[in-house]
Amino acid sequence: MANFTLTTETWQKVKTKFLRKYRELAAVEIAFTPGQEDQLVQTLAKLVNRDAAYIEFTILKALADPDGNRL
C-alpha cells in the first residue's frame, strides 16, 4: 500500500517532475485516478524500470516540495 495520497492537482505537479527526469515518459499517457496510488506506483515502476520502493520514495520527495523544480 502506498505511503502517500495524491489529488489530481498534486499528481499534475508530480507528473511534471517525473517528465523532467524521465523524458521518455512524454510519449506515454500516464493516467491517474485518486485512490489508485498503488496502481500508479506499479505503472511508473514498469515504465522507468525501477522498483516500487524507489518510485514511492521519488513521489514522496516530489510531494515534500511540490512547487520546487527538484525531484
Secondary structure, DSSP 8 states (H G I E B T S, - for coil): --S----HHHHHHHHHHHHHH-GGGGGS-----TT-HHHHHHHHHHHHT--HHHHHHHHHHHHHSTTSS--
